[in-house]
Amino acid sequence: MQQQQPARRPWTFASVCVMVPALTLLVFGLTQVPVIELLPWYTAAYLLIGACIFGPVGKLPSLRQAVAFLLPGALLVPLALLNVGLWGGGWLLGLPAWGLLLSRWTPGNRLPVGRVLTFLGLLVLGMAIFTFNMIWVIFSFTVFLLPAIPLIRLSYPEYRARRLQAGMEILLAATAVVVAVAIPTPEGAWAAPWMYAGGAATAGLMITYWATRVPRRFPRLQLGDGAIV
């Protein structure tokens, strides 16, 4: 009897490690170059996060999954052109978790409205953490803990067997730290780049942790006559 292979899962932590340096670079780039010059980098970060979520699953996302993933980012581009680009950056904080929720959204597995509202509430909280991180400095140190997370997970045989994922997550986590430290602090800035990177890491990990705890199969609505939809 053939042994059933375990289901492949999105690289959620890797997507957070992509988001942290990307968001930090975009925030500090807004003070130095026109917004239009940052759009290719925003698009690249968006697609890389999507690749971390949907790529490891081994199949292309459905049309509605792709639209639900890409549409919010596309709608936020006009705001960036109107010098309100922070909202696009704020959406990046929750993009790994949003992609994870969408990866489980299939015709037979609906996406409950309550889950979406919870996600949006956590996104607002994450944006508050990121925005006011220069006051709550303790959250800034989270960025330096990123490499420790995959190293600790190596103690689990299941994770250790996924060598490509483990290696990429260690590399991406270390890269996030290097980028956060290497970016020079612009003159007159309220906080150093590594502080914003720490806020992004804290908010991103918080939201994605919630998303990973959501059951892989969402509950289906049962009507009064017993019918299930």
Disulfide bonds with the S-S distance in Angstrom:
none
